[in-house]
Amino acid sequence: MLLEFQNVTKRFLRVPSGFRRKAEYSMAVDDVHFGIREGEIFGLVGESGSGKSTIARIIVKLLSPEKGRILFDKKKVLRQSKAEGKIYRKQVQMVFQNPFESLNPRQTVASILEEGVHLHFSHREEGVNKEAVRAIVEEVGLPVSSLQKYPHEFSGGQRQRIAIARALILAPKLLILDEPVSSLDVSIQSQILTLLRGLKKKHGMTFLFISHDLHIVRDFCDRVAVLRNGKIVETGETKEIFDSPKSEFTKELLDAVFRVPNFSREEGK
């Protein structure tokens, strides 16, 4: 396994209000365990609030779990030295749902892309850095002239290409995609998914794909884990999960999306 998420638990504090003085906690991730194989697209699905994005933020170390451990390439993630943490952050990158919020509006595309390069590859020559930036922006389907523009000058799909380029320029082993196409039009969704498939094949990356759109997950992912209230209720090959779900919750989730309404009966009968 490239990444192992072992019995991880994360709670959030609820702020007391009114007459309630005692602090309460809500369980966001409850003893979750799964593994992601190198080179696969692993899907994480579930209702809103089921813990999908919390898991992603724990993996990229934006949040710290209370219990459990994470292994990446069989090395512990949660208690790393500063040097180890820097290497890990280069190897594990994330693309967020809303590219407009995740991109600094005061920076040009060139500055956004160069930031990561300077941080992780400061030993490279300046010319090499700039060449890498030019190459990556073209690889995600944008013209080199985009480098001097600002995020607000692009469409939603173009901004997501910039966000993908920012992650890709560090040559990560694992790319976490948190609802990467949910805010885009259907035609643009298809273009971004095609781009991601091509990039994965070319660079041999591994994807953690988080989505509430089961149609996309069915066509895009190799394996799937189903979350409910912070717990994983089922994990398996995508075809197996969609064709023969074992959990009642998974059956209900799929039925709500793929069930074809019966309009054959006449009204009044």
C-alpha positions as a Markdown table, in Angstrom:
| # | Residue | x | y | z |
|---|---|---|---|---|
| 1 | Met | 0.0 | 0.0 | 0.0 |
| 2 | Leu | 1.2 | 3.5 | -0.8 |
| 3 | Leu | -0.9 | 5.0 | 2.0 |
| 4 | Glu | -2.4 | 3.3 | 5.0 |
| 5 | Phe | -5.0 | 5.1 | 7.2 |
| 6 | Gln | -5.1 | 3.0 | 10.3 |
| 7 | Asn | -7.9 | 3.4 | 12.9 |
| 8 | Val | -7.9 | 7.2 | 12.7 |
| 9 | Thr | -10.3 | 9.2 | 14.9 |
| 10 | Lys | -11.0 | 12.9 | 14.8 |
| 11 | Arg | -13.5 | 14.9 | 16.8 |
| 12 | Phe | -14.5 | 18.6 | 16.7 |
| 13 | Leu | -15.5 | 20.7 | 19.7 |
| 14 | Arg | -19.0 | 22.1 | 19.7 |
| 15 | Val | -19.1 | 25.6 | 21.3 |
| 16 | Pro | -21.6 | 25.6 | 24.2 |
| 17 | Ser | -24.5 | 27.9 | 23.7 |
| 18 | Gly | -27.4 | 29.1 | 25.9 |
| 19 | Phe | -27.8 | 27.1 | 29.1 |
| 20 | Arg | -25.5 | 24.3 | 27.8 |
| 21 | Arg | -22.2 | 24.9 | 29.7 |
| 22 | Lys | -20.6 | 21.5 | 29.1 |
| 23 | Ala | -18.4 | 21.2 | 26.1 |
| 24 | Glu | -19.6 | 18.6 | 23.5 |
| 25 | Tyr | -17.8 | 16.9 | 20.7 |
| 26 | Ser | -19.0 | 15.8 | 17.3 |
| 27 | Met | -17.3 | 12.7 | 15.7 |
| 28 | Ala | -16.0 | 13.6 | 12.3 |
| 29 | Val | -13.9 | 10.5 | 11.6 |
| 30 | Asp | -14.6 | 7.4 | 13.8 |
| 31 | Asp | -11.9 | 4.7 | 13.8 |
| 32 | Val | -11.5 | 4.8 | 10.0 |
| 33 | His | -9.2 | 2.2 | 8.4 |
| 34 | Phe | -8.3 | 1.9 | 4.7 |
| 35 | Gly | -5.4 | 1.6 | 2.3 |
| 36 | Ile | -4.6 | 3.1 | -1.1 |
| 37 | Arg | -2.6 | 1.0 | -3.5 |
| 38 | Glu | 0.1 | 2.6 | -5.6 |
| 39 | Gly | -1.1 | 3.6 | -9.0 |
| 40 | Glu | -4.8 | 3.3 | -8.4 |
| 41 | Ile | -7.7 | 5.8 | -8.2 |
| 42 | Phe | -9.3 | 5.3 | -4.8 |
| 43 | Gly | -12.7 | 6.8 | -4.4 |
| 44 | Leu | -14.2 | 8.1 | -1.2 |
| 45 | Val | -18.0 | 8.6 | -1.2 |
| 46 | Gly | -20.7 | 9.4 | 1.3 |
| 47 | Glu | -23.3 | 12.0 | 2.2 |
| 48 | Ser | -22.4 | 15.6 | 3.1 |
| 49 | Gly | -20.8 | 15.7 | 6.5 |
| 50 | Ser | -19.8 | 12.0 | 6.4 |
| 51 | Gly | -16.1 | 12.9 | 7.0 |
| 52 | Lys | -14.7 | 12.8 | 3.5 |
| 53 | Ser | -13.0 | 16.2 | 3.4 |
| 54 | Thr | -11.8 | 15.7 | 7.0 |
| 55 | Ile | -10.0 | 12.6 | 6.0 |
| 56 | Ala | -8.3 | 14.5 | 3.1 |
| 57 | Arg | -7.2 | 17.3 | 5.5 |
| 58 | Ile | -5.8 | 14.8 | 7.9 |
| 59 | Ile | -3.7 | 13.1 | 5.2 |
| 60 | Val | -2.2 | 16.5 | 4.1 |
| 61 | Lys | -1.7 | 17.4 | 7.7 |
| 62 | Leu | -4.0 | 20.4 | 7.8 |
| 63 | Leu | -5.8 | 18.6 | 10.7 |
| 64 | Ser | -4.4 | 16.4 | 13.4 |
| 65 | Pro | -6.2 | 13.2 | 14.5 |
| 66 | Glu | -6.7 | 12.2 | 18.1 |
| 67 | Lys | -6.0 | 8.5 | 17.6 |
| 68 | Gly | -4.6 | 6.2 | 14.9 |
| 69 | Arg | -1.7 | 6.4 | 12.6 |
| 70 | Ile | -1.0 | 7.1 | 8.9 |
| 71 | Leu | 1.8 | 5.3 | 6.9 |
| 72 | Phe | 3.1 | 6.6 | 3.6 |
| 73 | Asp | 5.5 | 4.3 | 1.8 |
| 74 | Lys | 5.5 | 2.4 | 5.1 |
| 75 | Lys | 6.8 | 5.4 | 7.0 |
| 76 | Lys | 4.9 | 7.1 | 9.8 |
| 77 | Val | 3.4 | 10.4 | 8.9 |
| 78 | Leu | 2.0 | 12.0 | 12.1 |
| 79 | Arg | 5.3 | 12.4 | 14.0 |
| 80 | Gln | 7.8 | 13.5 | 11.4 |
| 81 | Ser | 10.8 | 15.7 | 11.8 |
| 82 | Lys | 10.8 | 19.0 | 9.9 |
| 83 | Ala | 12.9 | 17.6 | 7.1 |
| 84 | Glu | 10.7 | 14.5 | 6.8 |
| 85 | Gly | 7.5 | 16.7 | 6.8 |
| 86 | Lys | 8.9 | 18.8 | 4.0 |
| 87 | Ile | 9.5 | 15.7 | 1.9 |
| 88 | Tyr | 6.0 | 14.3 | 2.7 |
| 89 | Arg | 4.3 | 17.5 | 1.7 |
| 90 | Lys | 6.0 | 17.4 | -1.7 |
| 91 | Gln | 4.9 | 13.8 | -2.2 |
| 92 | Val | 1.3 | 14.4 | -1.2 |
| 93 | Gln | -0.6 | 17.2 | -2.9 |
| 94 | Met | -4.2 | 18.3 | -2.8 |
| 95 | Val | -6.6 | 19.9 | -5.3 |
| 96 | Phe | -9.6 | 21.6 | -3.6 |
| 97 | Gln | -13.2 | 21.9 | -4.7 |
| 98 | Asn | -13.2 | 25.6 | -5.3 |
| 99 | Pro | -10.2 | 26.8 | -7.2 |
| 100 | Phe | -11.1 | 30.5 | -6.8 |
| 101 | Glu | -10.8 | 30.2 | -3.0 |
| 102 | Ser | -7.6 | 28.1 | -3.1 |
| 103 | Leu | -5.7 | 30.4 | -5.5 |
| 104 | Asn | -4.3 | 33.7 | -4.2 |
| 105 | Pro | -6.1 | 36.4 | -6.1 |
| 106 | Arg | -3.1 | 38.8 | -5.7 |
| 107 | Gln | -0.6 | 36.5 | -7.4 |
| 108 | Thr | -0.1 | 35.8 | -11.1 |
| 109 | Val | -0.3 | 32.2 | -12.3 |
| 110 | Ala | 3.5 | 32.3 | -12.6 |
| 111 | Ser | 3.9 | 33.3 | -9.0 |
| 112 | Ile | 1.5 | 30.7 | -7.8 |
| 113 | Leu | 3.3 | 27.9 | -9.6 |
| 114 | Glu | 6.8 | 29.2 | -8.8 |
| 115 | Glu | 6.0 | 29.3 | -5.0 |
| 116 | Gly | 6.1 | 25.6 | -4.6 |
| 117 | Val | 9.1 | 25.2 | -6.9 |
| 118 | His | 11.2 | 27.7 | -4.9 |
| 119 | Leu | 10.2 | 26.1 | -1.6 |
| 120 | His | 11.1 | 22.5 | -2.5 |
| 121 | Phe | 13.7 | 23.0 | -5.2 |
| 122 | Ser | 15.7 | 26.0 | -4.1 |
| 123 | His | 18.9 | 24.4 | -5.4 |
| 124 | Arg | 17.7 | 24.6 | -9.0 |
| 125 | Glu | 18.8 | 27.4 | -11.2 |
| 126 | Glu | 16.3 | 30.2 | -11.9 |
| 127 | Gly | 16.1 | 29.4 | -15.6 |
| 128 | Val | 15.3 | 25.8 | -14.9 |
| 129 | Asn | 12.5 | 26.8 | -12.5 |
| 130 | Lys | 10.9 | 29.0 | -15.0 |
| 131 | Glu | 11.1 | 26.4 | -17.7 |
| 132 | Ala | 9.4 | 23.9 | -15.4 |
| 133 | Val | 6.6 | 26.4 | -14.8 |
| 134 | Arg | 6.1 | 27.0 | -18.5 |
| 135 | Ala | 6.1 | 23.2 | -19.2 |
| 136 | Ile | 3.5 | 22.4 | -16.6 |
| 137 | Val | 1.1 | 25.2 | -17.6 |
| 138 | Glu | 1.1 | 23.8 | -21.1 |
| 139 | Glu | 0.7 | 20.3 | -19.9 |
| 140 | Val | -2.6 | 21.2 | -18.2 |
| 141 | Gly | -3.9 | 22.7 | -21.4 |
| 142 | Leu | -3.3 | 26.4 | -20.9 |
| 143 | Pro | -1.2 | 28.8 | -23.0 |
| 144 | Val | 2.1 | 30.1 | -21.7 |
| 145 | Ser | 0.5 | 33.6 | -21.9 |
| 146 | Ser | -1.6 | 32.6 | -18.9 |
| 147 | Leu | 1.4 | 32.9 | -16.6 |
| 148 | Gln | 1.1 | 36.7 | -16.4 |
| 149 | Lys | -2.6 | 36.7 | -15.7 |
| 150 | Tyr | -4.4 | 36.6 | -12.3 |
| 151 | Pro | -7.0 | 33.9 | -11.2 |
| 152 | His | -10.0 | 36.2 | -11.7 |
| 153 | Glu | -9.2 | 36.4 | -15.4 |
| 154 | Phe | -10.0 | 32.7 | -16.0 |
| 155 | Ser | -13.1 | 30.6 | -16.1 |
| 156 | Gly | -13.8 | 28.0 | -13.4 |
| 157 | Gly | -12.4 | 25.1 | -15.5 |
| 158 | Gln | -9.3 | 27.1 | -16.3 |
| 159 | Arg | -8.7 | 27.9 | -12.6 |
| 160 | Gln | -9.0 | 24.3 | -11.7 |
| 161 | Arg | -6.3 | 23.5 | -14.4 |
| 162 | Ile | -4.1 | 26.0 | -12.6 |
| 163 | Ala | -4.8 | 24.3 | -9.2 |
| 164 | Ile | -3.9 | 21.0 | -10.8 |
| 165 | Ala | -0.7 | 22.5 | -12.3 |
| 166 | Arg | 0.3 | 23.9 | -8.8 |
| 167 | Ala | 0.0 | 20.4 | -7.3 |
| 168 | Leu | 1.5 | 18.6 | -10.3 |
| 169 | Ile | 4.7 | 20.7 | -10.5 |
| 170 | Leu | 6.0 | 19.1 | -7.3 |
| 171 | Ala | 5.7 | 15.7 | -8.9 |
| 172 | Pro | 3.7 | 14.1 | -6.1 |
| 173 | Lys | 3.2 | 10.4 | -5.7 |
| 174 | Leu | -0.3 | 10.9 | -4.3 |
| 175 | Leu | -2.8 | 13.5 | -5.5 |
| 176 | Ile | -5.8 | 14.1 | -3.4 |
| 177 | Leu | -8.8 | 15.4 | -5.4 |
| 178 | Asp | -11.5 | 16.8 | -3.1 |
| 179 | Glu | -14.6 | 17.3 | -5.2 |
| 180 | Pro | -12.5 | 18.7 | -8.0 |
| 181 | Val | -15.2 | 19.0 | -10.6 |
| 182 | Ser | -18.4 | 19.5 | -8.5 |
| 183 | Ser | -18.5 | 23.3 | -9.1 |
| 184 | Leu | -18.0 | 23.0 | -12.9 |
| 185 | Asp | -20.4 | 22.6 | -15.8 |
| 186 | Val | -20.9 | 19.0 | -17.0 |
| 187 | Ser | -19.0 | 19.6 | -20.3 |
| 188 | Ile | -16.1 | 21.1 | -18.3 |
| 189 | Gln | -16.2 | 18.3 | -15.8 |
| 190 | Ser | -15.6 | 15.8 | -18.6 |
| 191 | Gln | -12.6 | 17.8 | -19.9 |
| 192 | Ile | -11.0 | 18.0 | -16.4 |
| 193 | Leu | -11.5 | 14.3 | -15.8 |
| 194 | Thr | -9.9 | 13.4 | -19.1 |
| 195 | Leu | -7.0 | 15.7 | -18.2 |
| 196 | Leu | -6.6 | 13.9 | -14.9 |
| 197 | Arg | -6.6 | 10.5 | -16.5 |
| 198 | Gly | -3.9 | 11.6 | -19.0 |
| 199 | Leu | -1.8 | 13.1 | -16.2 |
| 200 | Lys | -2.1 | 10.0 | -14.1 |
| 201 | Lys | -1.1 | 7.7 | -17.0 |
| 202 | Lys | 1.9 | 9.9 | -17.9 |
| 203 | His | 3.3 | 10.4 | -14.4 |
| 204 | Gly | 2.2 | 7.2 | -12.8 |
| 205 | Met | 0.5 | 8.9 | -9.9 |
| 206 | Thr | -2.0 | 7.6 | -7.4 |
| 207 | Phe | -5.3 | 9.5 | -6.8 |
| 208 | Leu | -7.6 | 9.8 | -3.8 |
| 209 | Phe | -10.8 | 11.0 | -5.4 |
| 210 | Ile | -13.5 | 12.4 | -3.1 |
| 211 | Ser | -16.9 | 13.0 | -4.6 |
| 212 | His | -20.6 | 12.9 | -3.9 |
| 213 | Asp | -21.3 | 12.3 | -7.6 |
| 214 | Leu | -21.7 | 8.5 | -7.9 |
| 215 | His | -21.9 | 8.6 | -11.7 |
| 216 | Ile | -18.4 | 10.0 | -11.9 |
| 217 | Val | -17.0 | 7.7 | -9.2 |
| 218 | Arg | -18.4 | 4.6 | -11.0 |
| 219 | Asp | -16.6 | 5.6 | -14.2 |
| 220 | Phe | -13.4 | 7.1 | -12.8 |
| 221 | Cys | -12.3 | 5.0 | -9.7 |
| 222 | Asp | -10.7 | 1.6 | -9.4 |
| 223 | Arg | -11.8 | 1.0 | -5.8 |
| 224 | Val | -14.2 | 2.8 | -3.5 |
| 225 | Ala | -14.8 | 3.2 | 0.2 |
| 226 | Val | -18.3 | 4.3 | 1.4 |
| 227 | Leu | -18.5 | 6.6 | 4.5 |
| 228 | Arg | -21.4 | 7.2 | 6.8 |
| 229 | Asn | -21.3 | 9.4 | 9.9 |
| 230 | Gly | -17.5 | 9.2 | 10.0 |
| 231 | Lys | -17.3 | 5.4 | 9.6 |
| 232 | Ile | -16.5 | 3.3 | 6.6 |
| 233 | Val | -19.3 | 0.9 | 6.0 |
| 234 | Glu | -17.9 | -0.8 | 2.9 |
| 235 | Thr | -14.8 | -1.0 | 0.7 |
| 236 | Gly | -14.1 | -2.8 | -2.5 |
| 237 | Glu | -13.6 | -2.8 | -6.2 |
| 238 | Thr | -15.8 | -0.2 | -7.9 |
| 239 | Lys | -17.7 | -2.7 | -10.0 |
| 240 | Glu | -18.3 | -4.9 | -7.0 |
| 241 | Ile | -19.6 | -2.1 | -4.9 |
| 242 | Phe | -21.9 | -0.7 | -7.6 |
| 243 | Asp | -23.1 | -4.1 | -8.8 |
| 244 | Ser | -23.4 | -6.0 | -5.5 |
| 245 | Pro | -23.2 | -3.7 | -2.5 |
| 246 | Lys | -23.1 | -5.5 | 0.9 |
| 247 | Ser | -24.0 | -2.7 | 3.2 |
| 248 | Glu | -27.7 | -1.6 | 3.5 |
| 249 | Phe | -26.5 | 2.0 | 3.5 |
| 250 | Thr | -24.6 | 1.6 | 0.3 |
| 251 | Lys | -27.7 | -0.1 | -1.3 |
| 252 | Glu | -29.8 | 2.9 | -0.2 |
| 253 | Leu | -27.2 | 5.4 | -1.5 |
| 254 | Leu | -27.0 | 3.7 | -4.9 |
| 255 | Asp | -30.7 | 3.2 | -5.1 |
| 256 | Ala | -31.4 | 6.9 | -4.5 |
| 257 | Val | -29.1 | 7.8 | -7.4 |
| 258 | Phe | -29.6 | 5.1 | -10.0 |
| 259 | Arg | -33.2 | 4.0 | -9.4 |
| 260 | Val | -35.3 | 4.6 | -12.4 |
| 261 | Pro | -38.8 | 5.9 | -11.4 |
| 262 | Asn | -41.8 | 3.8 | -12.5 |
| 263 | Phe | -44.0 | 6.0 | -14.7 |
| 264 | Ser | -45.9 | 3.1 | -16.3 |
| 265 | Arg | -49.0 | 3.4 | -14.0 |
| 266 | Glu | -51.7 | 5.8 | -15.0 |
| 267 | Glu | -52.7 | 8.5 | -12.7 |
| 268 | Gly | -55.6 | 7.7 | -10.4 |
| 269 | Lys | -55.0 | 3.9 | -10.4 |
